[in-house]
Amino acid sequence: MMARNVAALVAALAWAQDPAPSPAPPPPDPAAIVTGACTACHGLDFIAEHRKDHDGWDFTVRRMIDKGAELDFDAVPLVVDYLAKTYPKPEEKPPG
């Protein structure tokens, strides 16, 4: 009888333990963030036409937030990096 009670107690304790931790969520997808936040007002083709360096994209993204773009401030560096890599300012060639 005691063995049965011990077995039941062990089973109950095992069942009551916290479940294994969930895996970490995947990192945010900057392309999806840009699509969601930026294309609410204009298309991706418009963005592609305005190629900028990192500082230029940072200024633009922050200006768009000031104008009402729904973008979490924590996502700004991720979005700016993505835009600067995906739509970089063309390199200027020296004359002659």
Residue pairs with C-beta under 8 A, 6 or more apart in sequence:
28 75
28 78
30 75
30 78
30 79
30 81
30 82
31 82
31 86
33 71
33 75
33 78
33 79
33 82
34 44
34 47
34 79
34 82
34 83
35 44
36 70
37 64
37 69
37 70
37 71
37 79
38 44
38 47
38 64
38 69
40 69
40 70
41 64
41 69
47 83
47 87
48 87
50 60
50 87
51 87
51 88
51 89
51 90
52 60
52 83
52 84
52 87
52 88
52 89
53 84
53 88
53 89
54 80
54 81
54 84
56 89
57 80
57 83
57 84
57 87
58 76
58 80
60 83
61 69
61 71
61 76
61 79
61 80
61 83
62 76
64 71
65 71
65 73
65 76
71 79
